[in-house]
């Protein structure tokens, strides 16, 4: 229990309060419709495909960079394993 002044709150209540706050902050169906309408008004029908194309390129570049980093980490781990095996063979 957490005591705050004259109030005592349990962690379960705090957790439930946090989850409800997160759920309330997510846009629902009508909010998404309003957001899409505003985007359409701001950028127009001709600019939206260009924006989506740029977004797709950005996501693709991010995924390529992530896979390159993963490959470098795996390669480094393999090199470390090879060195450890070679050292154990030399000691034996």
LINVENFEN-V276086 format. One record per helix or strand of 3 or more residues. SS is the DSSP state (@ for helix, = for strand). FROM is the first residue (numbers start at 1). TO is the last residue. If there is no record, write none. Layout:
SS:FROM:TO  SS:FROM:TO
This chain:
=:2:4  =:7:9  @:11:25  @:29:91
